[in-house]
């Protein structure tokens, strides 16, 4: 596995674009990342999956429960409280307007599992996973969606990190570790060491040389043992944050 000293878009930019015909994003929010995927890869099809549904206050993910500055940051990003339907209606409308008239884009306002039933197996070249970050939800996305990948396709997981206190900020790290131990046909390929911490995984036994050579040629990558995949941490001091490993 390679650690990449650049942002997530630089890292994903090393994926050979000529082979990308179909992209799915799980967890769309405002559609900003989806816009990058569409502009950079120019796929024939981009499917956006998100229920745009408010969280039940009794089941709000732990990473939305911060008080004070943390809560305000979340509300500023989402445009309102995450337990109010109007917040997600506004996000859905913003996304729909962003891609209005683009025949390449299909918006599925569904849960991840429901949407997967509408996508053929071995038909998607990139699946970007940025939905519910809790352990069980991420694990369910991985197992539900990996059959949808083409043989040479990639899954990209957002926020693959543990926070500075050593507790789980999200469940992505743990879910990926479980998935790779269980689904032995997949392997970690590369991860960027900056905000958002995207991790690229792909199938074993597949020629990933074009991606790997591009990453190495950038001069921004170094190789790590695969055993390090569960040891990425977010460091923080004042307004600065960074990723480290131990």
BALOBA-1460 file (C-alpha; in Angstrom, 3 decimals):
// residues 246
<rec num="1" residu="x" x="0.000" y="0.000" z="0.000"/>
<rec num="2" residu="x" x="1.176" y="3.523" z="-0.763"/>
<rec num="3" residu="x" x="0.764" y="6.620" z="1.377"/>
<rec num="4" residu="x" x="0.248" y="9.721" z="-0.762"/>
<rec num="5" residu="x" x="1.352" y="13.210" z="0.277"/>
<rec num="6" residu="x" x="-1.311" y="15.125" z="-1.589"/>
<rec num="7" residu="x" x="-5.021" y="15.766" z="-1.404"/>
<rec num="8" residu="x" x="-7.738" y="13.287" z="-2.323"/>
<rec num="9" residu="x" x="-8.325" y="14.739" z="-5.760"/>
<rec num="10" residu="x" x="-4.657" y="14.495" z="-6.641"/>
<rec num="11" residu="x" x="-4.704" y="10.858" z="-5.544"/>
<rec num="12" residu="x" x="-7.850" y="9.957" z="-7.480"/>
<rec num="13" residu="x" x="-6.416" y="11.828" z="-10.443"/>
<rec num="14" residu="x" x="-3.873" y="9.024" z="-10.834"/>
<rec num="15" residu="x" x="-6.617" y="6.506" z="-11.659"/>
<rec num="16" residu="x" x="-6.417" y="5.984" z="-15.455"/>
<rec num="17" residu="x" x="-9.392" y="7.965" z="-16.711"/>
<rec num="18" residu="x" x="-9.712" y="6.328" z="-20.119"/>
<rec num="19" residu="x" x="-11.006" y="3.137" z="-18.500"/>
<rec num="20" residu="x" x="-13.713" y="4.894" z="-16.460"/>
<rec num="21" residu="x" x="-17.138" y="4.631" z="-18.066"/>
<rec num="22" residu="x" x="-19.391" y="4.274" z="-15.028"/>
<rec num="23" residu="x" x="-19.163" y="5.892" z="-11.577"/>
<rec num="24" residu="x" x="-21.391" y="5.578" z="-8.502"/>
<rec num="25" residu="x" x="-21.237" y="7.832" z="-5.454"/>
<rec num="26" residu="x" x="-22.800" y="6.738" z="-2.169"/>
<rec num="27" residu="x" x="-23.499" y="9.762" z="0.009"/>
<rec num="28" residu="x" x="-23.858" y="12.872" z="-2.110"/>
<rec num="29" residu="x" x="-24.811" y="15.754" z="0.199"/>
<rec num="30" residu="x" x="-24.520" y="18.880" z="-1.998"/>
<rec num="31" residu="x" x="-23.003" y="17.145" z="-5.014"/>
<rec num="32" residu="x" x="-19.627" y="18.904" z="-4.821"/>
<rec num="33" residu="x" x="-17.526" y="15.733" z="-4.914"/>
<rec num="34" residu="x" x="-19.857" y="14.279" z="-7.524"/>
<rec num="35" residu="x" x="-19.199" y="17.325" z="-9.698"/>
<rec num="36" residu="x" x="-15.456" y="16.659" z="-9.491"/>
<rec num="37" residu="x" x="-15.939" y="12.994" z="-10.409"/>
<rec num="38" residu="x" x="-18.021" y="13.981" z="-13.421"/>
<rec num="39" residu="x" x="-15.657" y="16.702" z="-14.599"/>
<rec num="40" residu="x" x="-12.446" y="14.745" z="-14.117"/>
<rec num="41" residu="x" x="-13.379" y="11.270" z="-15.319"/>
<rec num="42" residu="x" x="-16.081" y="12.283" z="-17.839"/>
<rec num="43" residu="x" x="-17.902" y="8.959" z="-17.421"/>
<rec num="44" residu="x" x="-20.778" y="7.892" z="-19.599"/>
<rec num="45" residu="x" x="-22.816" y="7.347" z="-16.433"/>
<rec num="46" residu="x" x="-22.699" y="8.866" z="-12.948"/>
<rec num="47" residu="x" x="-25.210" y="7.477" z="-10.438"/>
<rec num="48" residu="x" x="-25.721" y="9.448" z="-7.227"/>
<rec num="49" residu="x" x="-27.165" y="7.540" z="-4.279"/>
<rec num="50" residu="x" x="-28.436" y="9.314" z="-1.169"/>
<rec num="51" residu="x" x="-31.746" y="9.180" z="0.729"/>
<rec num="52" residu="x" x="-31.382" y="12.847" z="1.774"/>
<rec num="53" residu="x" x="-33.224" y="11.896" z="4.922"/>
<rec num="54" residu="x" x="-33.005" y="13.579" z="8.327"/>
<rec num="55" residu="x" x="-31.520" y="11.559" z="11.169"/>
<rec num="56" residu="x" x="-33.767" y="10.370" z="13.978"/>
<rec num="57" residu="x" x="-32.613" y="12.179" z="17.121"/>
<rec num="58" residu="x" x="-32.521" y="8.838" z="18.957"/>
<rec num="59" residu="x" x="-30.192" y="7.393" z="16.320"/>
<rec num="60" residu="x" x="-28.045" y="10.334" z="15.269"/>
<rec num="61" residu="x" x="-24.503" y="9.116" z="14.414"/>
<rec num="62" residu="x" x="-22.036" y="9.828" z="17.211"/>
<rec num="63" residu="x" x="-19.968" y="12.090" z="14.962"/>
<rec num="64" residu="x" x="-22.934" y="14.480" z="14.744"/>
<rec num="65" residu="x" x="-23.329" y="14.747" z="18.518"/>
<rec num="66" residu="x" x="-20.520" y="17.179" z="19.274"/>
<rec num="67" residu="x" x="-21.523" y="20.260" z="21.169"/>
<rec num="68" residu="x" x="-20.317" y="23.818" z="20.689"/>
<rec num="69" residu="x" x="-17.924" y="24.444" z="17.795"/>
<rec num="70" residu="x" x="-18.171" y="20.865" z="16.495"/>
<rec num="71" residu="x" x="-21.943" y="21.002" z="16.181"/>
<rec num="72" residu="x" x="-21.798" y="24.444" z="14.595"/>
<rec num="73" residu="x" x="-19.308" y="23.223" z="11.996"/>
<rec num="74" residu="x" x="-21.643" y="20.382" z="11.074"/>
<rec num="75" residu="x" x="-24.654" y="22.655" z="10.800"/>
<rec num="76" residu="x" x="-22.689" y="25.183" z="8.744"/>
<rec num="77" residu="x" x="-21.686" y="22.463" z="6.289"/>
<rec num="78" residu="x" x="-25.106" y="20.841" z="5.997"/>
<rec num="79" residu="x" x="-26.963" y="24.134" z="6.077"/>
<rec num="80" residu="x" x="-28.958" y="23.284" z="9.188"/>
<rec num="81" residu="x" x="-29.519" y="20.667" z="11.908"/>
<rec num="82" residu="x" x="-29.119" y="17.061" z="10.718"/>
<rec num="83" residu="x" x="-32.337" y="15.996" z="12.454"/>
<rec num="84" residu="x" x="-34.535" y="18.405" z="10.477"/>
<rec num="85" residu="x" x="-36.057" y="17.272" z="7.144"/>
<rec num="86" residu="x" x="-35.804" y="20.780" z="5.659"/>
<rec num="87" residu="x" x="-31.997" y="20.567" z="5.852"/>
<rec num="88" residu="x" x="-31.913" y="17.517" z="3.598"/>
<rec num="89" residu="x" x="-34.638" y="18.742" z="1.275"/>
<rec num="90" residu="x" x="-32.480" y="21.781" z="0.588"/>
<rec num="91" residu="x" x="-29.404" y="19.596" z="-0.027"/>
<rec num="92" residu="x" x="-31.376" y="17.404" z="-2.423"/>
<rec num="93" residu="x" x="-32.670" y="20.406" z="-4.356"/>
<rec num="94" residu="x" x="-29.157" y="21.852" z="-4.589"/>
<rec num="95" residu="x" x="-27.856" y="18.578" z="-6.000"/>
<rec num="96" residu="x" x="-30.745" y="18.183" z="-8.443"/>
<rec num="97" residu="x" x="-30.233" y="21.725" z="-9.716"/>
<rec num="98" residu="x" x="-26.482" y="21.204" z="-10.045"/>
<rec num="99" residu="x" x="-26.945" y="18.301" z="-12.461"/>
<rec num="100" residu="x" x="-30.206" y="19.336" z="-14.114"/>
<rec num="101" residu="x" x="-30.181" y="18.591" z="-17.823"/>
<rec num="102" residu="x" x="-27.090" y="16.363" z="-17.743"/>
<rec num="103" residu="x" x="-28.230" y="13.046" z="-19.193"/>
<rec num="104" residu="x" x="-25.145" y="11.270" z="-17.840"/>
<rec num="105" residu="x" x="-26.309" y="11.776" z="-14.246"/>
<rec num="106" residu="x" x="-28.916" y="9.633" z="-12.506"/>
<rec num="107" residu="x" x="-30.026" y="10.574" z="-9.004"/>
<rec num="108" residu="x" x="-31.381" y="7.729" z="-6.872"/>
<rec num="109" residu="x" x="-33.008" y="9.077" z="-3.749"/>
<rec num="110" residu="x" x="-32.835" y="5.740" z="-1.995"/>
<rec num="111" residu="x" x="-30.990" y="3.926" z="0.729"/>
<rec num="112" residu="x" x="-27.750" y="2.308" z="-0.347"/>
<rec num="113" residu="x" x="-29.204" y="-1.201" z="-0.303"/>
<rec num="114" residu="x" x="-32.308" y="-0.246" z="-2.264"/>
<rec num="115" residu="x" x="-30.247" y="1.553" z="-4.895"/>
<rec num="116" residu="x" x="-27.891" y="-1.410" z="-5.292"/>
<rec num="117" residu="x" x="-30.790" y="-3.530" z="-6.531"/>
<rec num="118" residu="x" x="-31.030" y="-1.236" z="-9.556"/>
<rec num="119" residu="x" x="-27.357" y="-1.540" z="-10.551"/>
<rec num="120" residu="x" x="-26.081" y="-4.530" z="-12.501"/>
<rec num="121" residu="x" x="-23.188" y="-6.574" z="-11.158"/>
<rec num="122" residu="x" x="-19.726" y="-5.957" z="-12.692"/>
<rec num="123" residu="x" x="-20.907" y="-2.704" z="-14.294"/>
<rec num="124" residu="x" x="-19.257" y="0.112" z="-12.298"/>
<rec num="125" residu="x" x="-15.643" y="1.301" z="-12.634"/>
<rec num="126" residu="x" x="-15.455" y="3.524" z="-9.530"/>
<rec num="127" residu="x" x="-17.618" y="3.398" z="-6.408"/>
<rec num="128" residu="x" x="-17.014" y="6.374" z="-4.117"/>
<rec num="129" residu="x" x="-18.258" y="5.619" z="-0.580"/>
<rec num="130" residu="x" x="-19.011" y="8.688" z="1.535"/>
<rec num="131" residu="x" x="-22.349" y="7.850" z="3.149"/>
<rec num="132" residu="x" x="-23.102" y="6.934" z="6.776"/>
<rec num="133" residu="x" x="-19.651" y="6.643" z="8.395"/>
<rec num="134" residu="x" x="-20.674" y="4.308" z="11.201"/>
<rec num="135" residu="x" x="-18.942" y="0.918" z="11.219"/>
<rec num="136" residu="x" x="-21.918" y="-1.251" z="10.336"/>
<rec num="137" residu="x" x="-23.117" y="1.117" z="7.625"/>
<rec num="138" residu="x" x="-19.709" y="1.292" z="5.924"/>
<rec num="139" residu="x" x="-19.286" y="-2.470" z="6.151"/>
<rec num="140" residu="x" x="-22.746" y="-2.973" z="4.650"/>
<rec num="141" residu="x" x="-21.878" y="-0.613" z="1.774"/>
<rec num="142" residu="x" x="-18.667" y="-2.530" z="1.074"/>
<rec num="143" residu="x" x="-20.324" y="-5.942" z="0.999"/>
<rec num="144" residu="x" x="-23.408" y="-4.714" z="-0.850"/>
<rec num="145" residu="x" x="-21.580" y="-2.813" z="-3.555"/>
<rec num="146" residu="x" x="-18.335" y="-4.636" z="-4.282"/>
<rec num="147" residu="x" x="-20.095" y="-7.109" z="-6.643"/>
<rec num="148" residu="x" x="-21.101" y="-4.085" z="-8.751"/>
<rec num="149" residu="x" x="-17.462" y="-3.324" z="-9.608"/>
<rec num="150" residu="x" x="-15.934" y="-4.276" z="-12.911"/>
<rec num="151" residu="x" x="-12.935" y="-6.605" z="-12.651"/>
<rec num="152" residu="x" x="-10.537" y="-3.657" z="-12.860"/>
<rec num="153" residu="x" x="-12.692" y="-1.235" z="-10.853"/>
<rec num="154" residu="x" x="-11.919" y="0.616" z="-7.632"/>
<rec num="155" residu="x" x="-13.751" y="1.474" z="-4.447"/>
<rec num="156" residu="x" x="-12.705" y="4.759" z="-2.826"/>
<rec num="157" residu="x" x="-13.564" y="5.315" z="0.832"/>
<rec num="158" residu="x" x="-13.682" y="8.756" z="2.369"/>
<rec num="159" residu="x" x="-12.530" y="9.652" z="5.917"/>
<rec num="160" residu="x" x="-10.337" y="6.603" z="6.536"/>
<rec num="161" residu="x" x="-8.848" y="7.903" z="9.813"/>
<rec num="162" residu="x" x="-8.980" y="7.732" z="13.613"/>
<rec num="163" residu="x" x="-9.097" y="10.916" z="15.658"/>
<rec num="164" residu="x" x="-6.364" y="12.411" z="17.821"/>
<rec num="165" residu="x" x="-7.677" y="10.911" z="21.073"/>
<rec num="166" residu="x" x="-7.364" y="7.412" z="19.629"/>
<rec num="167" residu="x" x="-11.092" y="6.766" z="19.700"/>
<rec num="168" residu="x" x="-13.112" y="6.072" z="16.589"/>
<rec num="169" residu="x" x="-14.039" y="9.324" z="14.906"/>
<rec num="170" residu="x" x="-15.784" y="7.292" z="12.248"/>
<rec num="171" residu="x" x="-16.153" y="3.576" z="11.635"/>
<rec num="172" residu="x" x="-14.447" y="3.573" z="8.244"/>
<rec num="173" residu="x" x="-11.053" y="2.264" z="9.394"/>
<rec num="174" residu="x" x="-12.567" y="-0.617" z="11.301"/>
<rec num="175" residu="x" x="-15.032" y="-1.498" z="8.530"/>
<rec num="176" residu="x" x="-12.320" y="-1.568" z="5.867"/>
<rec num="177" residu="x" x="-10.132" y="-3.786" z="8.047"/>
<rec num="178" residu="x" x="-13.004" y="-6.225" z="8.568"/>
<rec num="179" residu="x" x="-13.870" y="-6.223" z="4.879"/>
<rec num="180" residu="x" x="-10.298" y="-6.885" z="3.724"/>
<rec num="181" residu="x" x="-9.877" y="-9.707" z="6.240"/>
<rec num="182" residu="x" x="-13.144" y="-11.282" z="5.109"/>
<rec num="183" residu="x" x="-13.202" y="-10.546" z="1.383"/>
<rec num="184" residu="x" x="-9.679" y="-11.711" z="0.620"/>
<rec num="185" residu="x" x="-9.909" y="-10.896" z="-3.085"/>
<rec num="186" residu="x" x="-9.468" y="-7.150" z="-2.357"/>
<rec num="187" residu="x" x="-6.427" y="-5.174" z="-1.258"/>
<rec num="188" residu="x" x="-5.575" y="-1.623" z="-0.200"/>
<rec num="189" residu="x" x="-3.710" y="0.290" z="-2.909"/>
<rec num="190" residu="x" x="-3.150" y="3.872" z="-1.787"/>
<rec num="191" residu="x" x="-4.364" y="6.519" z="0.657"/>
<rec num="192" residu="x" x="-3.754" y="10.253" z="0.848"/>
<rec num="193" residu="x" x="-2.415" y="11.744" z="4.080"/>
<rec num="194" residu="x" x="-4.415" y="14.950" z="4.210"/>
<rec num="195" residu="x" x="-7.947" y="16.059" z="5.017"/>
<rec num="196" residu="x" x="-10.658" y="13.582" z="4.011"/>
<rec num="197" residu="x" x="-8.157" y="10.678" z="3.903"/>
<rec num="198" residu="x" x="-9.388" y="8.804" z="0.838"/>
<rec num="199" residu="x" x="-8.416" y="5.134" z="0.547"/>
<rec num="200" residu="x" x="-8.415" y="3.298" z="-2.797"/>
<rec num="201" residu="x" x="-8.987" y="-0.451" z="-2.766"/>
<rec num="202" residu="x" x="-9.137" y="-2.863" z="-5.687"/>
<rec num="203" residu="x" x="-9.076" y="-6.545" z="-6.524"/>
<rec num="204" residu="x" x="-6.018" y="-8.709" z="-6.093"/>
<rec num="205" residu="x" x="-4.655" y="-10.421" z="-9.182"/>
<rec num="206" residu="x" x="-5.533" y="-7.434" z="-11.368"/>
<rec num="207" residu="x" x="-2.955" y="-5.300" z="-13.152"/>
<rec num="208" residu="x" x="-2.903" y="-1.995" z="-11.260"/>
<rec num="209" residu="x" x="0.479" y="-1.016" z="-12.696"/>
<rec num="210" residu="x" x="-0.750" y="2.115" z="-14.509"/>
<rec num="211" residu="x" x="-2.202" y="3.521" z="-11.278"/>
<rec num="212" residu="x" x="0.794" y="2.506" z="-9.180"/>
<rec num="213" residu="x" x="3.393" y="3.839" z="-11.619"/>
<rec num="214" residu="x" x="1.560" y="7.149" z="-11.835"/>
<rec num="215" residu="x" x="1.428" y="7.435" z="-8.041"/>
<rec num="216" residu="x" x="5.130" y="6.617" z="-7.669"/>
<rec num="217" residu="x" x="6.158" y="8.939" z="-10.505"/>
<rec num="218" residu="x" x="4.458" y="11.841" z="-8.708"/>
<rec num="219" residu="x" x="7.253" y="11.843" z="-6.132"/>
<rec num="220" residu="x" x="4.596" y="12.250" z="-3.421"/>
<rec num="221" residu="x" x="4.213" y="8.634" z="-2.337"/>
<rec num="222" residu="x" x="5.987" y="6.084" z="-0.196"/>
<rec num="223" residu="x" x="5.206" y="2.446" z="0.408"/>
<rec num="224" residu="x" x="3.878" y="1.133" z="3.718"/>
<rec num="225" residu="x" x="3.193" y="-2.404" z="4.950"/>
<rec num="226" residu="x" x="-0.437" y="-3.370" z="4.470"/>
<rec num="227" residu="x" x="-0.581" y="-3.966" z="8.226"/>
<rec num="228" residu="x" x="-0.488" y="-0.181" z="8.711"/>
<rec num="229" residu="x" x="-3.940" y="0.253" z="7.225"/>
<rec num="230" residu="x" x="-5.616" y="0.378" z="10.651"/>
<rec num="231" residu="x" x="-3.168" y="2.892" z="12.139"/>
<rec num="232" residu="x" x="-3.991" y="6.220" z="10.510"/>
<rec num="233" residu="x" x="-4.743" y="8.988" z="13.007"/>
<rec num="234" residu="x" x="-5.851" y="12.593" z="12.819"/>
<rec num="235" residu="x" x="-3.549" y="14.953" z="14.714"/>
<rec num="236" residu="x" x="-4.780" y="18.372" z="15.749"/>
<rec num="237" residu="x" x="-3.297" y="21.558" z="17.184"/>
<rec num="238" residu="x" x="-5.427" y="24.687" z="17.223"/>
<rec num="239" residu="x" x="-6.841" y="25.203" z="13.740"/>
<rec num="240" residu="x" x="-4.370" y="22.777" z="12.143"/>
<rec num="241" residu="x" x="-5.051" y="19.091" z="11.542"/>
<rec num="242" residu="x" x="-3.063" y="16.355" z="9.839"/>
<rec num="243" residu="x" x="-2.862" y="12.601" z="9.348"/>
<rec num="244" residu="x" x="-0.155" y="10.441" z="10.863"/>
<rec num="245" residu="x" x="0.354" y="6.738" z="11.422"/>
<rec num="246" residu="x" x="1.783" y="4.661" z="14.243"/>
